[in-house]
Amino acid sequence: MKRSPAPADRSKKIDLWYGIVIVLYLFEAVLVWCWYCSFSYSMAPEELLYLDSFYLCYPPKGSEAVVLGGSLLAVAFLLIAHYFFVRHARGAVRAVLVFLCVAFFFLPLELALRNFSARHPFKYRPHPVLLWQYTPFYRGDNHRINSMGMRYPEFPVKKEPGEIRFLLAGDSNAYGFGVEETQRFGNVLEEKLRKAHPRVTIRVIDAAVEGYTSFQVMHLTKSRLLRYSPDFLVISVINDTGGDFSAEKDKAAPPSLAALFDVLYRSELFLLVKKTAYTARVKGMRDAVANSTKRFQYKMRVSLEDVRDFQTQAVDAVKATGGKGIIVSMPRCPEKASDNEAKHAKVMEQVCADTGSLFVDLWGRWKARGDFSGLFMEDLVHLNIDGHRRAGDDIYEAVTSSGLVKAR
């Protein structure tokens, strides 16, 4: 007579499968709740800009519904898989099926998030080293991002015969924050160079990204920009001296893990989890600063020593391919300027002397003129249309007087 299995045996046959389902579902429920609550916490613009990726700070609203729907589909998938397959298997086959089902639990959620992101694209996307980057093909707010992640029309990777190519790497001023694409100083420079050399194809390709520092410019140049064979790399950054909780280089993934995070950052689910944890961390830091009786000491986003190192690396990388460097000291409105800006300009001038690059001291020129009125937006940081026109004219004058672009 066959003995019926004891209650303990029946419990073992479950193999904790239902427990796994419950734990995973609870995980999703907690994640959805945290995701939803994160919308009630709004960050100040300076925190948005300096702490981490734009994407992680402003997820598209409605994502929590996608997560909830995706998790329900995933749980349904698990239960169906268990009923038809897992419960009939034994030994190693059962273990393999359990592993596969747990792995595929996240597949419907990942697909749902990817579909949602495709329908509601966001301008910024995180990167393990650059911290953030533009989403290719983004369109919105009168901004258009090309397939290469730049605010510039599409262009061939390989240069045309005789083409002179400038690559502009920098921050929001170089990007053209608040002005039309054709009104930026890079476009002004391109227009004037084309008029002066009508027989030559000249491009001033704007690869600037809002919020970038010399740290990102160096990595962007070495990892991406060299493939476009620039004749000149134009560096224009003013964010290095900004204050933050930590230095820019300390936020990036370590070199040993950069490749791993590069893969993980392609997963919408991983970004969702990272964003949830990141929001809590930022809120905790902000509350700690607000409740502290001591004045919080912010760090420079890039120290002056690192500015020299990062910009030198970027220029040397371009020089190794036959190009040259042009470093622009952008003007600062006197109300916003400090001693650090003056020191920053001196460091950039020294980099130019060390690397044989052209130094365009716009800040020095504008200070000598003594009139900054009508050149900046209301924030006194970003150039307005007239400021971009003057900056483009001054850079053009410096480039032509130096003889970098030969008549053809």
N, C-alpha and C positions, 0 to 999 in steps of 0.2 A: 504494500500500500504506500503510495507516494505521499510523503509528508509535506504539508503546506508550509511555505516559508514563514519564518517567525517575523513578528513586526519589525524587529531590528533589521532583518534581511530586506524586507520591503523598503525600509528607509534608505538602506544603502543603494538599492537599485535606482533610486531617484538620482543618485550621484550629484546631489546638490544642484541639479539642473534648474529646478524651479527657484531655488535660492538665487542662482545666477541671474535668472530673468528678473526677479524682484529687485535685486541690487542694481542691475543696469537701469531698470525703469525708474527707480528712486533717484539714481544719478541724473537721469535726464530731467526728472521733475525738478530737482534742486537747481540744475543748470538753467532751465527755463525760468525759474523764479529769480535767480540772480541776474539773468539777462534782462528780465523785465524791470527789476528794481534799478538796474544801472541807468535806465533812462531818466530816473528821477534825480540823478546827480549830474549837474551841469558843471563843466570845468571852465575856468577863466581862459581867455584867449592865450595868455602867456603860457599856461600849463599845457594847453592844446599844442602849442607850437614847440615847446622845448622838452617835454618829458618823454615822449616816445612817438609811436606811429600815429599819424592822423587817423588812419583807418580804425585803429583800436579805440580811439576816443569817440568817434562818431559813426557807429554802425547804422545801417539803414533801418529805420523803424519798420516793424512788421516781422522782423527776423524771429521774434519769440514765437509767433504763430507757426512759422515754418518749422522751428525746432520741435514744437509740441506735436504737429502733424507728422513730422518725420519720425519722432520717437514712437508714436502710436503704430505707425506702419511697421517700424522695426520690431516692436514687441509682437505684433500679429505674425510677422514673418517667423519669429523665434518659436512661437507656440505651434504654428503649422509645421515647421521643420521638426520640432520635437515629436509631434503626434504621428507623423508619417514616416520619419526616418530614425531619429535618435533613440526612441524608446524600444525599437526592435533590434538595435545593434548591440554587440557585445565586445568586451575587451578593447583592443587597440582601435578597432573600427569605431566604436562608440566614442572613445577619447578624441579621435580625429574629427568626427562629426560635431562633437561639442565645441571643439576649438574653431572649426569653420563657421559654425552658427554664431558663436560669440564675435568672431571677426567680422562677419557679414551683418552683424547687428547695426553697425555704424554706416553701412553702405547707403540705405535709403535716406538717412539723415544727411550724409555728405552730398548726395545727389540733389536733395531738396534745397540745401543751402547754396549749392552751385547754381541751380536753376534760378533761385531767388536773386543771387548776386548778378547773374547775367541780365535779369530783367530790371534790376535796380542798381546799376553800376555806381560805384563810389570813386571819387577822383583819386584817392590815395590807396596804396596797398603796402603792407609792411614788408620789410626786407631784413634779414638777420644782421647784416653789416651796415648797409646804408640807412637802416631804421625805417625809412619810408621811401616810396617811389610813386610815380604816376601810373595810373592804370591805362594801358594802351587803348586807343580808340575812344577815350572818354570824351563826351560832349556835354557841356553844361556851363551856365553862367558866362556865356560868350567866350568860353575857353574851349579849345580843341586840342586834344593830345593825339599825336600820330602813333603809328604802330610801334615805334621805338621808344615810346614813353617821353616824348619831347613836345613842347608847345612850338611846333614848327611844321610847315607843310612836309609831306612825304618827299624823300629824296633818295637817290641811289646810294647804296653803301659804298660802292666803288666810285672813285672820282672820275669825272669826265677828263679827257685829254686837255691839259693846260689849265684845269680848274684850280682856283685858289680857295682853300677851305679854312674858315675860322670856326672854332668850336668854343662857344661861350658857356662856361660852367660857373654856377654861382647860386645866389639865393633869390628871394622874392623880388628885389629890385631888378636883377638881371632877368628874371622871369617875366616881369612886367605886371606886377600886382596892381590892380585897379585901373589899368589902361588897356586899350585895344592892342592886338598883336602887332599891328603895323606901326604903333606909336612908341614901341620900346626903343631904347638906345641901341640895341643890337640891330634892329631893323633900320634905324637911322644911319648907322655905320654902313650897313650893307648897301643901302640905297646910294649913299654918297660914293662909295667905292665903285659901284657899278657904273655910275655916271662918269667917274674919272677914268675908268678902264672899260669902255663899252665892248671891246673885242674879247674880253676875258669873262669866263663864268666865275663869279665870286659868290660864295655863300657864307653868311654869318649864322651858323646853326645854333639855335638857342637850346642848350641842354640843361638850363638852370632849373632848380626845384625849390619851391618855397621852404624856408626854414633851414636850408643846407648851410654847412660850415666848411672850413678847409678840410676837416676830417672826411666828410662825404665826397667833397670834390676830388680828393686824392684817390679814394677807392673807386669812385665813378670813372675817373680817367683811366686808371690802370685796368679795370675790369671790363669796361664797355667802350669808352670813347676812342681808344686807339684803333679799333677796327674800322673807323671812318677815315683814317689816314689824315688827320688834321695837319695843315701847314702851320697853324698858329692855335695855341690854347690860350684863351682869354679867361683869367680868373678874376671874379668879382664877388667878394663876400664881406658882409659887415656883421654877421651873426656870431663870429668867434668870441667876441668879448661879452656876449650876453650871459646872464646868470642862470644857474640851474641847480638841481639837487645833486647832480653828478656830472662829471666830464663826459663829453660825447663818446670818446673812445671806450669808456667803461660800460656803456650801454650795449655795445655791439657784441655779437656772439664771438667767443674765442675762436681763433683760426682752426683749432682741432675739431670744433663742433659746427663750424660755418656750413660745411657741406650737408650735415644732417639737418640743421635747421632750414636750409634752403629747400629741402624736400618737404619738411613739415609745414613750412609756411605756404605751401601750395594747397594745403587742406583747409577747407572752410571750417570744418569742425574743430581743428586745432586752433585756428584763429579765434573761434568763438570762446573756447575754454581760456585761451590766453587773455582775451579781452576782459572776460569776467574777473579773472584773478588780478589783472592789471588795474582795473577800475577800483577795486577794493584797496589795492596798494597805494594808489595815488590819493584816494580819499583819506587813507590813514596818515600819509605824509602831510597832507594839507591840514588835517585836524591837529597833528602834532605841532606844526609850525604855528597855527593859530592859538593853541593853548600854551605855548611855551612862553616863559617870562624872559627868555634871552632872545636877542636878535639873531635870527637864523643867518648863517654865513653861506651864501650861495657860492658855487664854484663857477669859474669861467667855463663856458662850453668847450673852448679849446684854449689851452694855455699858450702864452706867447712863444714858448719853446717848441710846442707842438705845431703851432702855426708855421713856424720856419721849417720844421721837418716835413710836415704834410705837403706844403706848397712846393718845397724843393723836390720831393718825390714825384709829384704830379708833373712838374716841368721836366725833370730828368727823364721820365717815361716818354714824354713827347719828343724830347731831343734825341732819344735813342732811335726813334723812327724817322728822324730827319726834320722834325718840326721845331718850332720856337715858342717861347712863352711870352705872354703879355699879362702883366698883373695890374689891375686897376684899383686904386685906393678910392673907394666911393665916398662922396661927401656926406657929412652928417650935419643936420640942423644944429646950430649952436645950443639950443635949448636941450637937446638930447645928447650932446657930445660930452665926453669925459676924458680924463688923462689916458685911460686904456685905449681909446681910439687913436690918439696920437702915437702911443707906443706901438699899436698894431700897424699903423702906416709905416713906421720906421722899420719894423720887422719885414714887411713886404718889400720895402725898398732894398733891404739887405739881401733878401732872397734873389731879387733881380740882379744885384751886383754879383752875387755868387754864381748864378746860373747863366749870366749873359742875356737876361730877358729884358724886355722893355717895361719900364715902370711908368705908368700913367697916373700922376698924382692929382686926381680930380679934386680931392678935398683941399689940398694945398692951393690949387688954382682958384677954387671958389672962395676960400678964405681970403686970398689976396684981393679978390674983387670986392669982398666985404658985403655982398648983397645976396641973401638967401631967400628973400621974399618972393612968393609966387612960384616956388620951384618944388615944394613938397605938398603932400596931401595933409589932411587935418591931423593925422597921427604924427606928423613931423619926422617920419622915418622913411616912408616910401615916396619916390619921385612922382610928381604929376606929369602931365603931358609936356609942359614947358621944361621941366627938369630933365626928362628923358631926351628931349631935343637938344638941350645944351650939353648933356653928357655925351650924346652921340657925336655932336660937332667937335667937342674937345678930344674925344678918343680918335676920331678921324684925323684931326690935325696932328696929334702925336704920332699916329701910325705913318702918315704920309711924310712928315718931316724927318722921321727916322729912316726912311728909305726901305722899309720892310717889304712894301709892295712895289715891285719894279714895273715900269711902263712896258707894255707889250704891243 
